């Protein structure tokens, strides 16, 4: 068997068929398509780790928002579709009051959170007007109860920064390096 070094990083193997097959297997394992699979697997592992660490409340949409996007050969991006909410969780918020309204709408139940302030206010106002004019509605109580389903607040405390992405950035890098190391080790072992 003879190994000669060619130009541009090419190695020519002549002679033994077993050695040639060995180097062909290494070359096949280091092709961009194979390395892309390793990077994709590491990206999905990172995504699953981020899902487990993202808090779930009412809808779980922020947790379900994590996705992996291919940006090119061997380049993947792990990101969250609910960017605004994730930014608040990642960086935190300060204590604040309303910008334009008199009070802030703070939902306490999933039903109120999904309905939103306009729907809650309108539903309760319609029920109060119907009761005031003696219209039979079939209901004995308001659709949303203040203090149970929601509250109107003058100020709210901020959200403490969770740094979910910042904590996982280094771990994602370690995961990718370990995956690559395993892939290369598997390729070079006989």
N, C-alpha and C positions, 0 to 999 in steps of 0.2 A: 504494500500500500504506500502511495506517495501523496503527500499533501503539499500543494503549492499555493502560494498566496498570489491572487490576481489583483488587478486594479479595482478601485472603488469598493473595497471591503469584501470582495468575492474570494471564496476558497474553492479550489478545485481538488477533488479527491479522485485518485485513479488507483486501480488495483482491486483490492478485496471487496467483494460484493456486500459482505456483512457491514463493513465500515461505511460503504457508500449508502446503504440503507439506513444506517444509524444517523448519518449527517442529513439525509433526506428527511428523516422523521423530525430532527431538530429544526430544520428549515421550515417544514410544514407547520410546526407548532409555533414558530415565531412570525408567521405571516400576519399581516394586518387584520385579516378576518378573524383569526383565532384569538389574537390579543384583544380585539373588540369584544368578543364574548366574555373574556375575563373582566374587562372594565365594566361591561353591562351588569354582570353578576354582582360586582362590588357596589355598583350604584344602587341596585335593588336591595342589597343588604342594608345599605345606609338608609334608604327610604323606609324600610321596615323598622329600623331602629328609631327613626324620627317619628314614625306613627305611634310607636309604643310610648314615647316621651311627651307627645302633644296631649294637653288636657282635653277632656271631652265634657261638654256641657250642653244640654238641651238638644242641639241638632247633630253634633259631631261632624259638621261640615269642614271645620278646620283640620280635624284629624284625617278625614277622607280626602282632603285636598292635596296631599302629598303625591307627587307624580315624578316620573323620570322621563326626560326628553333627550333624544339623541341629537347632538350638535355637530357631529362629524365622525370620521373614523377614529374610534377610541376616545371620543369626547362625549360625556353624558352630563346632564345637568339635573340635579334633584332640587325641586322647588315646590312651593305650595300655591295652589290656585286661589286661596283666600289670602292674598298678599297683605291686604290692609289689616285684617285681624291678626295674622301671623306676625306682622311688624309690631303691633301693639304688645303681643305676648313676648316677642323677642327683646324689644327695647324697653318695654314698660311705658307707663304714662304717669303724668303728674296728677296731683289733686286738682280738680277743675269743676267749674260750674257751667251752666248753659251759655251758649254764644248768642242765640237769637230768642229763644223761648224763655218763659218765666221759670220753668222747672224742667229737670231732666227726667225722662221716662226710664225707669230701671225695672226690667222684667224679673219676676221671681219664679215664674213657672215657664215650662217649655211652650205651653199654649199661648201665653202672653208674648213671649219672645218671637214666636213665629208670626203672630198677628201684627205686631208692631204698634207704635203709639197711636197712629191715626185710626186704625181699625178698633183698637180698644176704646179709645175716647168716643168714637162715633157709636159703637155698639152700646156702651153705657148711657150715652146721651139719648139715643133713640128709646131705650128701655125706660129711662126716667120720664121722657115726654109722654110716652104711651101710658105710664102709670098716672101721671099728672092729669091727663085728659080722660082717664077711666077706660082706656082701650084694653080689652082682654087679650093678653099675649100668650097665655098658656104657661108662662114662667112665673115663679114666685120671687126670684132673686136676679140680681144683675149678672150678665154674662161673665164679667171680670170683676173680681173683688179687690178693692184697694187694700193694700197691706197683706193680701194673700197671693194674688196673681201679679201685682205690680205695685210700685210706689212712685210718687212724684218727689224728686229730691232737689234741693237748692244746690248742693255740692256733693261730689262723690270722691272717695279716696282713689288714688291712682292704682295702677296694676304694677306689681313688682316685676322687674325684668327677669325672664326665665332663662334667657341665653341658650335656648335649645339648639339652635344651629351652631352657635359659637362653640359649644361643648362638643358637638359631633364632628366638627370640621377636621380636627386632628385625628379622631378615631376613623373617619372615612379614609384619610390618607394612609393610615396604618393598615386598614382593611385591604386597600388596593395593593399596597406593597406586598402584603402577605399572600394575597391571591396570585400576584405575578410570580412571586418566589415559588409558590407551590406549582404553578403552571410550568415554569422553566425546569424545576427539579424533576417533575414528572416526565418532561420531554427528554432530559439528558440521562435519566436512569435507564439501564439496560433491561 
